[in-house]
Amino acid sequence: MTNPQSTRLDLGAITKKGWAGRGDFPDEEYAQAAAFYAARRAQDPRLHRVREKAAALIKEWTGRTPRDVGSFGIRLNLESSDLDLGIGYPVAERQTLLEALAGHAKLLGERKTRFSTSRLVFAFEVEGVEVDLSALTEEDFAVACRMLDEIEATMTLEERVCHTWVKHLLREAGRMEDYADWKLVTYRRFCSEFNWVPIPEKTGS
């Protein structure tokens, strides 16, 4: 499939390389990408409010404090139709978790993660925004938090702009396999332990 008309980028080369930087962008296209990124950030206040409410509910239901483990948490989201939060929870107590969330959140299923571990994925809604809750093993949650801290501390604004624009272009071009994989390249880049199988694709994040 060819690139969408709105870009001069070689998406095939960029996805093969597994990263996008300022040097991949002509000045005019980077300006376009930066404007697109700024428009995404304009939605932040509402999503922060919804995330705060969702986190409070999760803490009430499970006794665990969640962390944003999705694209909004690292400011790489598109049109933000969902949020992805995670908690650490003992595998041996998952039945207790299922009982705690019964009537509050729908179980989407069990997903494989890195090595031989798995996570339970639930969904519920706050102010019209779908919230996906992943219950990871406590070890995996600790790894995820370290990874997210590293991304927050080291990923530059230019890298965020470039990454988000490429993600937008891949989806616009209908390259959904590349799009799904591109959403994970940041995690892989900043955490060699990362091997998270994503939740089946939805339109937003």
trRosetta pair geometry for C-beta under 8 A, 3 or more apart (Angstrom, degrees):
i j d omega theta_ij theta_ji phi_ij phi_ji
1 173 5.9 135 129 163 124 104
1 174 6.3 -127 -163 75 163 100
1 175 5.8 -162 66 -75 135 94
2 173 7.6 -137 92 -147 44 118
3 7 5.4 -106 171 75 122 105
3 9 6.8 172 -137 73 144 67
3 10 7.5 -99 -60 -119 138 32
3 11 5.4 150 -102 2 97 114
3 169 7.2 -9 -156 175 88 120
3 173 6.3 -69 -145 -98 36 140
4 7 5.9 69 70 15 83 100
4 169 5.9 -147 29 -155 118 81
4 172 4.8 -17 -49 116 159 114
4 173 4.8 -127 -38 -76 93 85
6 32 7.9 -163 171 155 98 151
6 169 7.2 -148 80 -113 103 95
6 172 7.1 -33 39 130 128 159
7 11 7.2 69 105 -49 147 104
7 29 6.5 77 -138 -139 67 134
7 169 5.2 26 -37 -126 153 139
8 26 5.7 11 70 8 138 131
8 29 5.8 -132 34 -52 99 144
9 14 6.2 1 167 -25 116 141
9 20 7.9 5 -153 -133 143 126
9 24 6.4 47 -132 151 105 103
9 25 7.0 -26 -84 -101 108 65
9 29 6.7 173 -42 155 94 160
9 166 7.1 -112 128 -102 163 86
9 169 6.8 85 56 110 129 176
10 13 4.0 29 115 20 119 116
10 14 6.3 147 90 -18 67 87
11 14 5.6 -57 -143 40 35 111
11 15 6.0 29 161 -16 70 106
11 166 6.9 150 -125 -150 88 90
11 169 6.1 -148 -92 119 129 124
11 170 6.4 156 -161 -83 134 80
11 173 6.9 -158 35 9 173 163
11 175 7.2 155 138 24 142 163
11 178 7.4 81 155 148 112 155
12 15 6.2 -57 -144 39 25 103
12 16 6.3 25 156 -18 61 110
13 16 5.7 -57 -147 38 29 112
13 17 6.3 28 154 -18 65 108
14 17 5.7 -56 -148 38 30 110
14 19 7.7 -112 -169 81 76 30
14 20 5.2 23 -160 -86 122 97
14 24 6.0 81 -98 -162 112 153
14 166 5.9 -132 133 -129 146 137
15 18 7.2 40 -178 -76 35 42
15 166 7.8 169 -67 175 78 125
15 170 7.3 102 -75 -97 126 130
15 178 5.0 -37 -128 -154 157 116
15 181 7.3 79 -161 88 109 120
15 182 6.3 -73 -116 -77 96 105
17 20 7.9 115 82 -71 121 53
18 185 5.3 -179 -173 -141 77 125
18 188 7.5 -70 -178 87 124 133
18 189 7.5 161 142 -72 104 102
19 163 8.0 -45 -154 -90 59 95
19 185 6.4 -169 -80 154 60 131
19 189 6.4 91 -89 -92 116 141
20 24 5.3 -93 -154 46 77 151
20 25 7.8 68 174 -44 104 100
20 159 7.7 139 85 -148 70 63
20 162 4.1 -159 118 150 105 112
20 163 5.8 165 52 -80 109 51
20 165 7.6 -129 124 65 155 94
20 166 4.8 172 -29 -32 159 145
21 24 5.7 113 59 -3 58 99
21 158 7.2 42 -161 130 65 111
21 159 6.6 -26 -112 -100 68 78
21 162 6.0 143 -117 70 13 176
22 25 5.9 -70 -160 36 43 110
22 30 6.5 42 -145 -117 77 142
22 158 4.8 -26 -59 176 113 133
22 162 6.5 -122 -67 -57 47 134
24 162 6.8 99 54 -153 115 130
25 29 5.1 -137 -164 87 90 103
25 30 4.0 105 131 -66 136 95
25 33 6.6 -78 -133 10 148 143
25 162 6.4 -131 -35 -110 130 102
25 165 7.9 58 -100 79 132 154
26 29 4.8 78 61 14 86 104
26 30 6.9 -156 88 -11 40 87
27 30 5.7 -58 -148 35 30 110
27 31 6.5 31 155 -20 65 104
28 31 5.8 -54 -155 32 31 112
28 32 6.7 31 148 -17 63 105
29 32 5.3 -50 -150 36 40 115
29 33 6.2 42 150 -20 68 103
29 165 7.9 124 159 169 93 152
30 33 5.4 -52 -146 37 35 113
30 34 6.2 38 153 -23 67 104
30 161 7.2 65 -162 127 79 132
30 162 7.7 -27 -122 -84 89 85
31 34 5.7 -50 -144 34 30 113
31 35 6.6 32 154 -18 62 104
32 35 5.9 -55 -151 35 30 110
32 36 6.5 33 150 -20 64 106
32 165 7.7 101 102 -130 84 133
33 36 5.5 -53 -150 36 33 114
33 37 6.3 34 152 -20 66 106
33 161 5.2 103 130 164 106 96
33 162 6.6 43 152 -95 156 42
33 164 7.4 137 -174 78 96 88
33 165 3.5 -36 -132 -75 112 149
34 37 5.6 -52 -147 36 32 113
34 38 6.4 35 153 -21 64 104
34 161 5.2 -7 -92 -144 64 142
35 38 5.7 -50 -147 34 32 113
35 39 6.7 37 152 -22 62 102
36 39 5.8 -55 -157 30 31 113
36 40 7.0 33 147 -19 63 101
36 164 7.2 -174 111 117 107 111
36 165 6.0 110 68 -98 139 87
36 168 6.5 -86 163 -1 147 172
37 40 5.6 -51 -157 30 38 113
37 41 6.6 36 149 -19 67 104
37 160 6.8 111 -148 121 140 91
37 161 4.6 -87 -30 -118 159 76
37 164 5.3 112 -100 72 96 144
37 165 7.0 -61 -51 -51 99 89
38 41 5.6 -53 -150 34 37 113
38 42 6.9 51 149 -33 63 95
39 42 5.7 -39 -158 14 37 118
40 43 6.2 -57 -174 24 42 110
40 77 6.2 169 -174 85 125 76
40 78 6.7 -97 -110 -148 126 25
40 79 7.5 -113 -115 -86 87 42
40 80 7.2 135 -158 -27 86 111
40 164 6.7 -112 9 -176 162 149
41 44 5.4 -10 -170 -25 56 119
41 75 7.1 21 -96 -153 93 110
43 46 5.9 -58 -174 43 67 108
43 47 5.9 55 136 -17 89 114
43 79 7.7 117 -33 -154 167 51
43 80 5.3 -178 121 32 147 151
44 47 5.8 -70 -145 45 33 105
44 48 5.8 37 162 -25 73 107
44 75 8.0 -5 -97 -113 122 96
45 48 5.7 -54 -146 33 28 113
45 49 6.6 28 156 -19 62 105
46 49 5.7 -58 -155 34 32 112
46 50 6.4 27 152 -14 68 106
47 50 5.6 -52 -143 40 37 110
47 51 6.0 39 156 -22 68 106
47 72 5.8 -126 159 -157 145 143
47 77 8.0 168 -137 59 172 162
47 80 5.5 -81 -80 -172 139 142
47 83 6.8 155 -163 -79 99 115
47 129 7.3 147 -118 -125 74 162
48 51 5.7 -54 -144 37 28 112
48 52 6.4 33 155 -23 62 104
49 52 5.8 -53 -151 31 29 112
49 53 6.7 26 152 -14 62 104
49 127 7.9 10 108 20 102 164
50 53 5.8 -57 -153 37 34 110
50 54 6.2 32 152 -18 68 108
50 83 6.7 -178 112 -27 111 144
50 126 5.1 144 -163 105 90 115
50 127 5.2 -119 -107 48 106 124
50 129 4.9 44 180 39 157 148
50 131 7.8 -162 151 -68 104 113
51 54 5.6 -55 -144 39 33 111
51 55 6.1 35 156 -22 67 106
51 68 6.3 -7 -154 -80 138 121
51 72 7.3 -161 -70 115 137 138
51 83 5.6 -177 -94 -143 90 156
51 85 7.4 150 -149 -72 89 117
52 55 5.8 -53 -145 35 28 112
52 56 6.5 30 155 -20 61 105
53 56 5.8 -56 -152 34 31 112
53 57 6.6 30 152 -18 64 105
53 126 5.2 162 98 -169 118 141
53 127 7.2 89 57 -11 153 114
54 57 5.7 -55 -152 35 33 111
54 58 6.4 33 152 -19 67 106
54 66 7.7 -57 122 59 90 150
54 83 6.3 160 39 81 166 144
54 85 6.3 -177 126 -20 122 149
54 124 7.7 160 -134 81 99 105
54 126 4.8 -128 -70 -7 92 154
54 129 8.0 -87 -52 91 132 113
54 131 4.5 175 -137 -110 144 160
55 58 5.7 -53 -147 36 33 112
55 59 6.3 34 154 -19 65 105
55 65 7.3 28 -177 -160 104 66
55 66 5.1 -138 -127 53 82 107
55 85 6.6 -170 -88 -130 77 150
56 59 5.7 -53 -148 37 31 112
56 60 6.4 33 152 -21 64 106
57 60 5.6 -56 -149 36 32 113
57 61 6.2 22 157 -14 67 110
57 104 7.3 174 168 -171 113 126
57 124 7.6 -114 119 93 146 148
57 126 7.3 -164 3 -82 145 126
58 61 5.9 -60 -143 41 29 105
58 62 5.7 -18 175 21 68 116
58 64 6.9 -58 146 77 97 80
58 65 8.0 101 101 -140 106 24
58 66 4.7 23 98 -25 154 128
58 85 6.4 -132 -42 119 163 146
58 87 6.6 -171 165 -48 127 132
58 133 6.2 170 -109 -118 125 136
59 62 6.9 -72 -122 55 18 81
59 63 7.0 41 -170 -127 54 12
59 64 6.7 -129 -112 76 56 34
59 65 5.6 21 -98 -95 109 57
59 66 7.1 -118 -54 -2 78 84
61 100 5.3 123 165 153 81 99
61 101 5.8 71 161 -92 135 64
61 104 5.4 -146 -110 86 145 173
61 105 7.7 101 150 -6 172 113
62 87 6.1 86 113 121 155 175
62 89 7.1 -74 -173 -92 127 126
62 97 6.4 22 -125 -130 105 87
62 100 5.6 115 -95 123 59 146
62 101 7.1 9 -70 -62 97 95
62 135 7.9 -161 -133 -102 150 115
64 87 4.1 89 119 -162 137 132
64 88 6.7 -162 -154 57 137 59
64 89 6.3 -87 -48 -77 160 90
65 87 7.4 150 77 -118 29 98
66 85 4.1 30 164 172 140 117
66 86 6.2 142 -157 68 87 30
66 87 4.9 -67 -98 -66 74 89
66 133 7.0 -81 -113 -132 143 97
67 73 7.3 69 157 -136 74 153
67 85 6.8 151 74 -158 31 72
67 86 5.5 -29 62 63 83 86
67 87 7.5 143 14 -85 74 45
67 141 7.5 136 26 -167 125 95
67 144 7.1 155 84 115 137 112
67 145 5.8 -156 -72 -95 175 92
67 148 6.8 165 158 48 129 163
68 72 6.2 -88 -174 86 133 90
68 73 3.0 168 118 -84 112 120
68 83 6.9 -70 -128 -173 98 100
68 84 6.9 90 -164 80 64 64
68 85 5.8 -48 -98 -101 48 70
68 86 7.9 89 -163 16 7 81
68 148 7.8 149 84 -153 71 151
69 73 6.3 20 -44 23 9 156
69 84 5.4 -85 73 124 75 100
69 85 6.6 105 15 -150 86 20
69 86 3.9 32 -13 -6 139 123
69 134 6.4 -69 58 43 145 127
69 144 5.6 -12 -122 175 120 135
69 148 6.9 -105 -117 -66 61 139
70 73 5.6 113 58 4 56 102
70 77 7.4 47 132 -82 101 108
70 82 7.6 -115 -168 111 168 88
70 83 6.2 176 41 -171 145 46
70 84 2.7 117 -56 43 122 111
70 85 7.5 -51 -6 -47 106 38
70 132 7.5 104 -66 58 135 109
70 205 5.9 -74 179 -147 121 123
71 74 6.4 -73 -152 52 37 89
71 75 8.0 -87 161 75 64 7
71 76 4.4 -98 -162 80 90 85
71 77 4.2 131 112 -78 106 69
71 78 7.6 13 118 -3 151 66
71 84 7.4 72 10 23 64 122
71 183 6.6 -71 -71 -153 124 100
71 205 4.8 133 27 -179 126 79
72 75 7.2 28 -169 -82 36 36
72 76 7.9 -115 -67 48 20 55
72 77 4.4 13 -78 -39 67 140
72 80 6.1 79 -89 -118 118 100
72 83 5.8 -53 33 -119 145 78
72 84 7.5 151 26 28 97 79
72 205 7.3 -80 -29 -129 86 78
73 84 7.5 -91 -8 70 115 85
73 148 6.5 -26 132 -149 126 130
74 148 6.6 -129 -71 -142 106 84
74 151 5.1 -24 -129 129 129 139
74 152 6.8 -121 -120 -71 79 72
74 155 7.1 45 -176 48 109 154
74 160 7.8 -157 144 -114 82 109
74 186 6.7 165 121 131 155 151
75 160 5.7 3 105 -154 103 142
76 160 6.1 -127 -86 -148 81 84
76 163 5.7 -39 -134 108 118 122
76 164 5.3 -156 -152 -78 64 92
76 167 7.1 95 168 -1 97 156
76 186 6.5 -151 -49 -16 169 160
77 80 4.9 65 142 -77 138 81
77 164 7.7 0 58 -124 23 114
77 204 7.4 19 -171 163 101 86
77 205 5.6 -64 -132 -144 90 43
78 164 7.2 161 -81 -162 65 92
78 167 6.6 -134 -60 116 109 116
78 168 6.0 144 -114 -89 113 85
78 171 7.3 -22 -82 27 164 157
78 204 6.1 -147 73 -156 99 58
78 205 6.7 26 29 78 89 12
79 203 7.9 -28 62 130 110 95
79 204 5.4 -93 75 -127 76 99
80 83 7.9 22 -163 -68 84 73
80 129 7.8 -28 150 -132 86 119
80 204 6.0 -52 73 178 6 124
80 205 7.3 79 -106 -84 36 48
81 129 7.1 -172 -179 -136 40 72
81 130 6.8 25 141 29 77 101
81 202 6.9 -131 87 135 119 117
81 203 5.9 24 34 80 152 94
81 204 3.0 168 28 -19 98 160
81 205 7.2 -86 49 -33 74 71
82 129 6.5 152 -114 180 36 79
82 130 4.3 -31 -112 76 98 95
82 131 6.9 171 -165 -85 77 27
82 132 6.2 39 168 -10 125 100
82 202 6.0 52 -6 89 145 148
82 204 5.4 141 10 79 84 118
82 205 5.6 -41 61 -53 97 110
83 129 6.2 47 -8 149 102 120
83 130 7.4 -178 26 96 65 52
83 131 4.9 -15 65 -115 101 75
83 132 7.1 -169 91 28 49 69
84 131 7.9 170 -83 -162 24 56
84 132 4.9 -13 -111 67 70 106
84 134 6.9 20 -175 -9 91 110
84 199 7.6 -167 -113 9 122 134
84 205 6.9 58 -21 -128 116 142
85 131 6.3 2 9 -175 112 103
85 132 7.2 166 29 85 64 53
85 133 5.3 -18 75 -108 94 69
85 134 7.3 -175 95 25 44 73
86 119 7.8 -42 -135 -154 105 145
86 133 7.3 149 -95 -163 33 54
86 134 4.4 -22 -108 68 87 98
86 135 7.6 168 -157 -83 66 22
86 136 5.6 18 -172 -6 116 114
86 141 6.1 -176 140 -120 112 93
86 144 6.1 -31 93 114 158 161
87 133 7.0 5 3 -174 102 99
87 134 7.6 174 26 88 59 54
87 135 5.6 -18 67 -114 93 66
87 136 7.2 176 83 28 39 76
87 141 6.6 -18 152 -115 27 145
88 135 7.9 94 -150 -164 12 61
88 136 5.8 -44 -103 77 58 87
88 137 6.9 -4 -148 127 83 29
88 138 4.0 78 175 -117 121 56
88 139 7.9 131 -139 8 121 26
88 140 7.3 166 -112 66 90 69
88 141 3.1 -127 -71 36 97 156
88 142 6.7 38 -83 -35 148 72
89 93 6.6 -116 169 78 90 103
89 94 6.9 104 123 -92 118 67
89 97 5.5 53 174 -76 154 143
89 120 8.0 -47 64 35 135 113
89 135 4.5 -24 27 -168 133 106
89 136 7.3 123 25 62 76 38
89 137 7.7 -88 63 -118 53 25
89 138 7.0 -172 31 -61 12 78
89 141 7.9 97 -3 -34 54 144
90 93 4.3 62 76 17 105 107
90 94 7.7 -130 98 -42 59 65
90 137 7.9 36 -131 -145 28 64
90 138 6.3 0 -79 -28 56 117
91 94 6.0 -16 -164 -33 42 111
91 137 5.7 -12 -49 -107 103 93
93 96 4.5 -32 179 32 87 122
93 97 6.4 95 123 -24 81 92
94 97 5.2 -49 -150 34 44 116
94 98 6.3 49 151 -23 70 98
94 120 6.2 138 -150 -29 118 141
94 135 7.2 138 -122 116 91 141
95 98 5.5 -47 -149 32 36 114
95 99 6.5 34 152 -16 64 104
96 99 5.8 -57 -152 38 32 110
96 100 6.3 33 150 -23 66 107
97 100 5.5 -54 -145 35 33 112
97 101 6.2 14 162 -6 67 111
97 120 6.9 144 107 60 137 151
97 135 5.8 89 177 -132 159 166
98 101 6.3 -68 -145 45 25 98
98 102 6.5 47 152 -49 62 95
98 107 6.9 6 -129 -75 93 137
98 120 7.7 -107 -73 -167 86 162
99 102 5.6 -31 -149 -1 33 119
100 104 7.9 -34 136 27 59 134
101 104 5.2 -105 -161 61 55 107
101 105 4.6 -45 -176 45 111 104
101 107 7.5 113 103 -65 128 85
101 122 5.6 -74 172 -120 154 162
101 133 7.9 -160 -123 80 143 145
104 124 6.1 -32 150 -90 68 149
105 122 3.9 56 137 163 128 124
105 123 6.2 158 -168 68 91 26
105 124 4.1 -82 -105 -44 81 110
105 133 6.2 -25 -159 30 162 131
106 122 6.4 151 75 -161 40 72
106 123 5.1 -24 60 60 95 85
106 124 6.9 150 10 -74 74 63
107 120 6.8 -46 -141 -177 98 105
107 121 7.5 106 -164 82 56 53
107 122 5.6 -41 -98 -102 47 79
108 121 4.3 -48 62 103 114 101
108 122 6.4 178 2 -105 87 20
108 123 5.5 70 -47 -14 116 106
108 132 7.3 -19 -2 -136 151 99
108 199 7.0 21 125 -141 153 115
109 120 7.7 -153 116 -146 26 60
109 121 6.0 -1 60 50 59 101
110 118 5.1 25 176 164 103 133
110 119 7.2 164 -155 81 62 35
110 120 5.6 -36 -100 -98 72 63
110 121 7.5 166 -100 11 21 82
111 118 6.3 159 81 -161 38 81
111 119 5.4 -19 61 60 91 86
111 120 7.9 152 18 -103 76 15
111 121 5.6 42 -7 -21 117 122
111 134 7.6 -54 45 -129 126 108
111 197 5.5 -155 176 82 103 107
111 199 6.8 -85 -73 -86 156 63
112 117 7.6 121 -162 87 57 48
112 118 5.5 -52 -104 -103 41 82
112 197 5.0 53 72 11 84 140
113 117 4.8 -34 63 90 106 96
113 118 6.1 159 6 -114 88 23
113 119 5.4 69 -41 -16 124 102
113 136 6.7 61 -57 -131 167 99
113 137 7.8 -148 54 10 144 99
113 140 5.7 40 124 -136 156 152
113 195 6.9 114 164 86 53 75
113 196 5.5 -13 -140 -116 82 66
113 197 6.7 -126 -93 19 37 83
114 117 6.3 15 67 40 61 109
114 140 6.7 163 38 -118 104 108
114 143 7.7 -65 36 95 148 159
114 193 5.9 50 -166 158 166 78
114 194 6.5 -119 -72 -153 129 22
114 195 4.0 112 -106 46 78 95
114 196 6.6 -36 -41 -63 85 57
115 195 7.3 124 -21 52 48 131
117 136 7.6 48 146 -165 132 80
117 137 5.1 -88 -153 -5 134 134
117 139 7.6 -143 -86 70 155 108
117 140 5.6 -172 117 -51 160 133
118 137 8.0 89 56 -35 43 100
119 134 4.7 17 156 -174 140 97
119 135 5.9 163 -167 75 80 49
119 136 4.6 -31 -105 -93 116 61
119 137 7.4 -108 -85 -13 76 65
119 140 7.0 -119 -70 96 109 154
120 134 7.3 152 79 -156 44 49
120 135 4.4 -3 56 50 95 110
121 132 6.1 -11 -168 -173 101 102
121 133 7.1 152 -156 79 50 50
121 134 5.4 -17 -101 -100 77 71
121 135 7.7 -153 -71 19 32 73
121 199 5.9 153 -153 -99 160 114
122 132 7.3 152 80 -159 45 52
122 133 4.4 -16 63 61 97 103
122 135 7.3 46 -3 -16 106 103
123 130 5.9 -11 -166 -171 110 102
123 131 6.8 153 -153 80 57 50
123 132 5.3 -24 -97 -101 83 64
123 133 7.2 -176 -79 16 31 78
124 130 7.8 158 87 -152 25 59
124 131 5.5 -19 67 60 72 101
124 133 7.3 13 14 -8 96 117
125 128 6.7 9 -179 -111 112 12
125 129 6.7 152 -156 72 69 38
125 130 5.6 -39 -98 -98 79 52
125 131 6.8 166 -100 12 24 84
126 129 5.6 -27 70 60 73 92
126 131 5.7 33 7 -23 105 127
130 202 7.6 -108 72 -176 148 168
132 199 6.0 -80 -160 -37 159 170
134 199 8.0 -131 -74 -53 111 116
136 140 4.1 -118 171 90 120 116
136 141 4.4 154 78 -59 118 82
136 144 6.6 119 32 -8 171 139
137 140 4.5 88 54 9 86 104
137 141 6.9 -152 88 -8 42 85
138 141 5.7 -52 -146 35 32 113
138 142 6.5 35 154 -20 63 104
139 142 5.8 -55 -153 34 31 111
139 143 6.6 31 150 -17 65 104
140 143 5.5 -53 -150 36 36 112
140 144 6.2 39 151 -22 67 104
141 144 5.5 -51 -147 35 33 114
141 145 6.4 35 154 -20 65 103
142 145 5.8 -52 -148 34 31 111
142 146 6.6 31 153 -17 63 104
143 146 5.8 -56 -151 36 32 110
143 147 6.3 32 152 -19 66 108
143 191 6.8 110 167 -165 95 135
143 193 5.5 -90 -162 94 138 142
143 194 7.7 177 144 -77 118 69
144 147 5.6 -57 -148 38 31 113
144 148 6.2 27 156 -17 66 108
145 148 5.8 -55 -143 39 30 109
145 149 6.3 35 155 -21 64 105
146 149 5.7 -54 -149 35 30 113
146 150 6.5 31 152 -20 64 105
146 191 7.4 120 96 -108 91 117
147 150 5.7 -56 -152 34 31 112
147 151 6.5 31 152 -18 65 104
147 187 6.3 40 163 -148 140 77
147 190 5.6 119 -161 110 81 103
147 191 3.7 -25 -111 -59 119 140
147 193 7.8 -125 -66 56 123 99
147 194 6.4 90 -116 -66 157 119
148 151 5.6 -48 -145 35 36 112
148 152 6.3 38 154 -20 65 105
149 152 5.7 -55 -149 37 30 113
149 153 6.2 21 156 -15 65 112
150 153 5.9 -62 -144 40 28 106
150 154 5.9 -16 172 15 66 119
150 190 4.8 166 105 179 119 116
150 191 7.0 146 51 -63 141 86
151 154 6.8 -82 -133 51 19 84
151 155 5.0 3 -171 -12 67 125
151 186 6.3 62 -124 161 130 110
151 187 7.8 -40 -64 -94 138 51
151 190 4.9 -179 -71 43 81 176
152 155 7.3 -20 -81 30 12 99
154 190 7.2 160 64 -118 124 118
155 159 5.1 -118 -169 84 81 132
155 160 6.1 95 142 -57 112 90
155 186 7.0 16 -100 -152 147 115
155 190 7.4 -61 -54 -66 107 139
156 159 4.6 99 56 6 79 101
156 160 7.1 -139 99 -4 44 85
157 160 5.6 -54 -150 35 35 113
157 161 6.3 37 152 -21 67 103
158 161 5.7 -52 -148 34 32 112
158 162 6.3 28 156 -16 66 107
159 162 5.8 -55 -144 40 31 109
159 163 6.0 31 159 -20 66 109
160 163 5.9 -55 -141 38 27 110
160 164 6.1 23 162 -16 63 111
161 164 6.2 -64 -149 38 23 107
161 165 6.3 21 158 -18 63 111
162 165 5.9 -59 -148 37 28 110
162 166 6.4 25 158 -16 65 107
163 166 6.0 -60 -152 37 28 108
163 167 6.4 29 153 -19 64 108
163 182 7.9 168 -165 169 79 100
163 185 7.6 -156 -136 74 111 112
163 186 6.3 46 -149 -65 156 115
164 167 5.6 -54 -149 36 32 114
164 168 6.4 36 152 -21 65 105
165 168 5.6 -53 -150 35 32 114
165 169 6.4 30 153 -18 66 106
166 169 5.7 -54 -146 38 33 111
166 170 6.3 35 156 -22 66 104
166 182 6.3 -141 120 -164 106 144
167 170 5.9 -53 -147 33 29 111
167 171 6.6 22 157 -12 62 106
167 179 6.6 92 -156 -146 66 79
167 182 5.4 -177 -98 117 77 127
167 183 6.4 84 -126 -79 124 71
168 171 6.1 -64 -154 39 28 105
168 172 6.1 28 153 -20 66 111
169 172 5.4 -55 -142 38 32 114
169 173 6.1 26 159 -15 66 109
170 173 5.9 -60 -146 41 27 107
170 175 4.7 -84 -164 69 78 108
170 176 8.0 137 147 -87 93 24
170 178 5.0 -131 -153 104 127 105
170 179 4.1 170 121 -82 116 81
170 182 5.6 145 14 9 165 153
171 174 7.7 45 -180 -70 34 24
171 175 7.6 -96 -74 53 22 68
171 176 7.2 58 -119 -98 63 64
171 179 4.8 91 -71 -121 72 146
175 178 4.1 -9 143 39 113 120
175 179 5.8 137 94 -29 71 90
176 179 5.1 -49 -138 36 35 119
176 180 6.2 38 160 -21 66 101
176 201 6.6 -31 -172 -76 112 177
177 180 5.9 -50 -147 34 30 109
177 181 6.5 23 154 -12 62 108
178 181 5.8 -60 -148 42 31 108
178 182 5.9 36 154 -27 67 108
179 182 5.7 -53 -143 32 28 113
179 183 6.9 35 156 -27 60 99
179 201 7.8 67 100 -123 113 138
180 183 6.1 -49 -159 21 31 114
180 184 7.7 16 149 -8 58 106
180 198 6.2 -154 -170 49 97 149
180 201 5.8 -87 -90 -74 112 118
181 184 6.1 -69 -166 37 41 106
181 185 7.1 56 144 -48 71 92
182 185 5.6 -31 -151 -5 44 116
183 198 6.7 61 87 -94 127 151
183 205 7.3 51 -139 120 138 98
184 187 5.4 -56 -165 40 64 113
184 188 6.0 61 141 -22 85 104
184 194 7.6 180 -177 141 98 124
184 196 6.8 -166 -131 65 118 92
184 198 6.6 -123 -62 -51 117 115
185 188 5.6 -56 -148 40 37 112
185 189 6.1 41 155 -27 69 106
186 189 5.7 -55 -147 32 30 113
186 190 6.5 1 164 3 65 111
187 190 6.5 -75 -146 49 25 92
187 191 5.9 -38 177 40 66 112
187 194 4.6 -170 146 -176 99 162
187 196 6.5 -38 131 25 160 121
188 191 7.0 -89 -126 62 18 69
188 192 7.9 51 -168 -108 59 35
188 194 5.4 -134 -90 78 49 122
190 194 7.9 50 72 -14 65 141
191 194 4.1 86 94 -30 108 110
198 201 7.5 45 119 -69 127 64
199 202 7.5 -6 111 -10 110 101
202 205 6.8 68 71 9 99 113
